[in-house]
Amino acid sequence: MHKMSAFVAGAVLAASNAVNAAPINFTGEIDYHNDVIYTYFTLDTDANDVRVWTDSFQSGANFDPITALWRADGTLIDENDDDQTINPATQTYYDSGFSLASLSAGEYIFTVATYANFANGDALSDGFAYDGETSIALDSWDQPANDVDMGPLWSVWLDGVSSASNPDDPDEPTNSVPEPGTLALMGLGLLGLGLRKTRIV
């Protein structure tokens, strides 16, 4: 019985660590030039080396993204236009994001918008530059920075976070990382099954 408990506890701990270490990817399509994609993520504890980025641009196949990082209360942490150094393996010029040496435990929001739909201020409630404009379908919009039609596909990555969700990703339930509490409950369930089997035998 003690061996089973130790095994399950170890498996839960290993699963928790693996989940926290695995990058998370959300994808979808941005319909209009003034749409904003919201990705929500949580850090259960203070974290080092957190990365959040987009590799949407794909050398001009899709729109030029603007990213911003917010606290859950809507306070702007930072905004970025071009930084393809977050993950050079998949990013191309005009992609952007953030690499954070340290970030406190809490809840955050990562937004992706089209160039030049910058945040209007330091609060999410201030809105974005294109708010109030008549929506233009992205596949027929001449993006100001490039003067060419741009594709609507977006891609967001998060690394080093505890959990994340994005309601704009149609496959979001399969892409989200389970909360550590869910993993613990799964572990307890396995432990219970193991103990029950031990008693029956």
Residue pairs with C-beta under 8 A, 6 or more apart in sequence:
1 195
1 198
4 191
4 194
4 195
4 198
5 191
5 194
7 194
8 187
8 190
8 191
8 194
9 187
9 191
11 187
11 190
12 183
12 184
12 186
12 187
15 183
15 186
15 187
16 180
16 183
16 184
19 162
19 177
19 178
19 180
19 183
20 160
20 161
20 162
20 177
20 180
21 160
22 177
23 157
23 158
23 159
24 41
24 157
24 158
24 159
24 161
24 164
24 175
24 176
24 177
25 155
25 156
25 157
25 175
26 39
26 155
26 156
26 164
26 166
26 168
26 169
26 172
26 175
27 153
27 154
27 155
27 156
27 169
27 171
28 37
28 153
28 154
28 166
28 168
28 169
28 170
29 152
29 153
29 154
30 37
30 63
30 112
30 114
30 138
30 152
30 153
30 154
31 135
31 137
31 138
31 152
32 135
32 136
32 137
32 138
33 114
33 117
33 130
33 133
33 135
33 136
33 138
33 141
33 143
34 114
34 117
34 128
34 130
34 131
34 133
34 135
34 136
35 113
35 114
35 135
35 138
36 111
36 112
36 113
36 117
36 128
37 111
37 112
37 113
37 154
37 156
37 166
37 168
38 109
38 110
38 111
38 166
38 167
38 168
39 52
39 109
39 110
39 111
39 112
39 156
39 158
39 164
39 165
39 166
40 107
40 108
40 109
40 110
40 164
40 165
40 166
41 52
41 107
41 108
41 109
41 110
41 158
41 161
41 162
41 163
41 164
41 165
42 106
42 107
42 108
42 161
42 162
42 163
42 164
42 179
43 50
43 103
43 104
43 105
43 106
43 108
43 161
43 162
44 105
44 162
44 163
44 180
45 105
45 162
46 102
46 103
46 104
46 105
47 102
47 103
47 105
47 160
47 161
48 101
48 102
48 160
49 99
49 100
49 101
49 159
49 160
50 98
50 99
50 100
50 102
50 103
50 158
50 159
50 160
50 161
51 86
51 87
51 97
51 98
51 99
51 100
51 157
51 158
51 159
51 160
52 67
52 69
52 86
52 97
52 98
52 100
52 110
52 156
52 157
52 158
52 159
52 161
53 67
53 83
53 86
53 87
53 91
53 95
53 96
53 97
53 98
53 99
53 156
53 157
54 65
54 67
54 91
54 95
54 96
54 97
54 112
54 154
54 155
54 156
54 157
55 87
55 90
55 91
55 92
55 95
55 155
55 157
56 62
56 63
56 65
56 95
56 112
56 153
56 154
56 155
56 156
57 63
57 64
57 65
57 91
57 92
57 93
57 94
57 95
58 92
58 151
58 153
59 92
59 93
60 146
60 148
60 150
61 151
61 153
62 150
62 151
62 152
62 153
62 154
63 114
63 115
63 138
63 143
63 150
63 151
63 152
63 154
64 94
64 114
64 115
64 143
64 145
64 146
64 150
65 94
65 95
65 96
65 112
65 113
65 114
65 115
65 154
66 79
66 80
66 81
66 96
66 112
66 113
66 114
66 115
66 116
66 117
66 118
67 79
67 80
67 96
67 97
67 98
67 110
67 111
67 112
67 113
68 76
68 77
68 78
68 79
68 80
68 110
68 111
68 113
68 119
69 76
69 77
69 78
69 79
69 98
69 108
69 109
69 110
70 76
70 77
70 108
70 109
70 110
70 111
70 124
71 77
71 106
71 107
71 108
71 109
72 106
72 107
72 108
72 109
74 109
74 123
74 124
74 125
75 122
75 123
75 124
76 119
76 121
76 122
76 123
76 124
77 108
78 98
79 118
79 119
80 96
80 97
80 98
81 96
81 115
82 93
82 94
82 95
82 96
83 95
83 96
83 97
83 98
84 91
84 92
84 93
84 94
84 95
84 96
85 91
85 99
86 95
86 96
86 97
86 98
86 99
87 97
87 157
90 157
91 97
94 115
94 145
97 157
109 124
110 156
110 158
111 119
112 154
112 156
113 128
113 130
114 130
114 138
114 143
114 150
115 143
115 144
115 145
116 129
116 144
116 145
117 128
117 129
117 130
118 128
118 129
119 126
119 127
119 128
119 129
120 126
120 127
120 128
120 129
120 131
138 150
138 151
138 152
139 149
139 150
139 151
139 152
140 149
141 149
141 150
142 148
142 149
143 149
143 150
156 166
158 164
161 177
162 177
162 179
162 180
163 176
163 177
163 178
163 179
163 180
164 176
164 177
165 172
165 176
166 172
166 175
169 175
